[in-house]
Amino acid sequence: MIASYIKEIISSKGASAIRKMFEEGKVLKAKYGDDNVYDFSIGNPDLDPPEGVIEAIQEVAKDTSHGCHGYMSNAGYDEARQAMADKESLEQGVKVDASCVVMACGAAAALNCVFKTLLSPGDEVVVPAPYFVEYGHYVRNHGGKLIEAKTTSDFSLDTNEIKNALNEKTAAVIINSPNNPTGRIYSDDDIKSLAAVLTEHGKKTGRYPYLICDEPYRAITYNGAKVASVFPVYDYSVVVTSFAKNLSIPGERIGYTCVNPACPDKADFIGGVTFATRTLGFVNAPAFFQKVVAKSWNAPCDYSSYAKRCKELCDVLDNAGLKYAKPEGAFYIFCKVPEAWGDDDAGFVSVLEKNFILCAPGSGFGTKGWFRIAYCVSEKSIVNSRDAFYKASHTPKN
Amino acid sequence: MIASYIKEIISSKGASAIRKMFEEGKVLKAKYGDDNVYDFSIGNPDLDPPEGVIEAIQEVAKDTSHGCHGYMSNAGYDEARQAMADKESLEQGVKVDASCVVMACGAAAALNCVFKTLLSPGDEVVVPAPYFVEYGHYVRNHGGKLIEAKTTSDFSLDTNEIKNALNEKTAAVIINSPNNPTGRIYSDDDIKSLAAVLTEHGKKTGRYPYLICDEPYRAITYNGAKVASVFPVYDYSVVVTSFAKNLSIPGERIGYTCVNPACPDKADFIGGVTFATRTLGFVNAPAFFQKVVAKSWNAPCDYSSYAKRCKELCDVLDNAGLKYAKPEGAFYIFCKVPEAWGDDDAGFVSVLEKNFILCAPGSGFGTKGWFRIAYCVSEKSIVNSRDAFYKASHTPKN
């Protein structure tokens, strides 16, 4: 009696492998104890929110002014939009004003609103693989089709592959840097080269694909790495992001969309995203956390413990003889299954699970034969998983 | 460069007439002063949240436990789902457990998730008109078609009209009681009669339409009126609601979906709504306000001032010689345009606007020749609008 498409998905592996593992982790922990389950399934940041966020929460909670929990414009409070514009001005190195910003219930919400705005039936969105597992759903929700483009052997952008994927149906290219699941940061040169490819395609076809930059991990980088700015190099560019990862508040659903002020379609784009925010049922980003992030978006944060855990996890994986891509940012390691398993990431993830290690199979990220480890968990969990990883990696395939 | 469907909508009256008026109200107030603009455009509750909600906000803000702003299950916190199940058990008069509930970013979000779950391409959703202006968008988002069924002259359900609208494509019937925009509460007898019609249709065709009850105004009724319970009379029934209106926190986006525990498709339905919550980009209802409403959903509230304002507004309308449906609940009056204007509600709403009165035209609610007045505004605004309403109603049509 429910839609057959939905019935098929929820009864199959199309249901998020990440969320499935997350739920299974809860069951296993209840049964065997938290310390005996190594749950690397989900990007649920383990750091507490920074002091500045905690203070902002206390402060906003004290506000009892009339209407403070009421409706505001669908695009969000003026002061929140202005704060995000200030943030983007810093990060993009060009002057951004509040009219370029629509507040969102997290980056997932922002992406749905952007795709709703851009996609006509049959339109395509190109994504370098590996990519965040949910993009396919977001694109399909609005009648579009996700087209995978290969990356290089170290998961850097291959702009030729993207170029070959473009056609007159291409509404957008979406990139995610630092990348989930690989931790790769796309270099300045690669971004410039991508911008050149898109510009050339736009000139030739009259349709400039939007470049959508999904940036929730922008602040979480190692060894001083910087994430490239797209606004200076390509006019049809959009940043979507959230404060889930950098401020450790993923459950609060707060983020935003920001369009390049130089985008010739800026007004239509913002009008469309605002309309989509309203009619997809978000209506507006939560009032309370709009105010919290307007006050605390630049609260000092210390991500050094992620760097430390990354090092510890690499040591665990080295000990197990596993190959992986060394992350430059975010808090994921994308790891190759042992050679005997070939492309069978689901099979090896099952073996990991039998050893109480929960990871997400790479197939869901558009890349077979790999799996993702989210290391935003306690050091203890990482260190204690050493023997289990060794054992799993040395389990012969039946 | 954005989708042509979206471009058309944002440049036309398809853009919400309510939101347009709300935005225009802000401009007019800035120009002429708050006291000189009578803004009846939007259902933004004017009452402050009850003490119990304020206390719960303070209490939740004090929580700094590890992970308290992190991800939880997509369906929401167990304790929030349990609290909503307790609420529905009371309101529906049947025992509801937490597994029947998915927390949502407000009723608009819940409705999008329900339609995503139920609708296959071309499916239909029947709604008695007048109805909430956004339903059409919600249904279209997921490939469905909204089918209007007439109500009686006093806006009560006409179950024959609904019966005639049913066919093999009917996935659902949606009702909203107390109704926005009419304030009508559908009677127990009408609900029973509707349940009988749906049951008969289901037996005949093998497809039982879901009965979706959108109930954000359930608690706001006058003269002790009670809203009918649907769970005891029809198995394929669902309640969607929010705390926007009864607890005056519309900007915080918190509500839920609850399926009838007797629904034969219960598990699939909840699986689908949970999947839709995740992939439409909500991910989960905001963590903070899930906890707030779990603590304060039954906080004592006093809606007597809405009753008082209703009376005052009726007096203003009587003085202006306007005809209207007397509300039994919610905080809207649906009012007929003066006879000379016939079906031209947009025209008369423009005249109101010239007199600094902002209302929403009835066309958007599927009913021409009427307009909606949201009286969740200050008494002063209502009383002071007397002369403006009189003047507008006596303005000859050019």
Interface residues (C-beta under 8 A of the other chain):
Chain A: M1 I2 A3 S4 Y5 I6 K7 I9 I10 S11 A15 S16 R19 F22 E23 K26 I42 N44 P45 D48 P49 I54 I57 Q58 V60 A61 K62 T64 H66 G67 H69 G70 Y71 M72 S73 N74 C105 G106 A108 A109 A110 L111 N112 C113 K116 T117 L118 L119 S120 D123 E134 H137 Y138 N141 A171 R207 Y208 Y210 Y236 S248 I249 P250 G251 E252 R253 P264 D265 D268 F269 G271 G272 T274 F275 A276 R278 T279 L280 G281 F282 V283 N284 A285 P286 A287 F288 F289
Chain B: M1 I2 A3 S4 Y5 I6 K7 I9 I10 S11 A15 S16 R19 F22 E23 K26 I42 N44 P45 D48 P49 I54 I57 Q58 V60 A61 K62 T64 H66 G67 H69 G70 Y71 M72 S73 N74 C105 G106 A108 A109 A110 L111 N112 C113 K116 T117 L118 L119 S120 D123 E134 H137 Y138 N141 A171 R207 Y208 Y210 Y236 S248 I249 P250 G251 E252 R253 P264 D265 D268 F269 G271 G272 F275 A276 R278 T279 L280 G281 F282 V283 N284 A285 P286 A287 F288 F289
